[in-house]
Amino acid sequence: EVGVLWDFNALNYRDQIDPKRFEVVIPSDGSVIAGYTTIINKWAKNPNAAKLAREYILSDAGQINLARGYARPIRSNVTLPDDVKAKLLPAEQYANAKPVQDHAAWEQSSKALPRQWQETVMINMQ
């Protein structure tokens, strides 16, 4: 059986359930990558605190902390400790992963995918 998840969720679920039971891989024929967006509400009571939180997230320490939770650093110049690096998938698995270029098409296809998965894949599962 196959599950389609973001890498950080799949790695987390695998380790919570049973690391020997699941293999997490990035499809070698291609996949998509996307970063998260951070926002600061213009009516925030403490916008400077939010700015500091964002500054931490993008710092080396923040990127390492997120990687401990299976999120690949968005910054390429962060050196991860060996124990953290071991939790993530090897960089080579992302060789054919590309950023989303057409966001309208991404939104449309991501809405259609669950139904297509049910009709094409799940119906054949026994």
Stockholm file with secondary structure:
# STOCKHOLM 1.0

chainA/1-126         EVGVLWDFNALNYRDQIDPKRFEVVIPSDGSVIAGYTTIINKWAKNPNAAKLAREYILSDAGQINLARGYARPIRSNVTLPDDVKAKLLPAEQYANAKPVQDHAAWEQSSKALPRQWQETVMINMQ
#=GR chainA/1-126 SS CCCCCCHHHHHHHHHHHCTTTCCCCCCTTCEEECCCCCCCCTTCSCHHHHHHHHHHHHSHHHHHHHHHTTCCCSSTTCCCCHHHHTTSCCGGGGTTEEECCCHHHHHHHHHHHHHHHHHHTGGGCC
#=GC SS_cons         CCCCCCHHHHHHHHHHHCTTTCCCCCCTTCEEECCCCCCCCTTCSCHHHHHHHHHHHHSHHHHHHHHHTTCCCSSTTCCCCHHHHTTSCCGGGGTTEEECCCHHHHHHHHHHHHHHHHHHTGGGCC
//
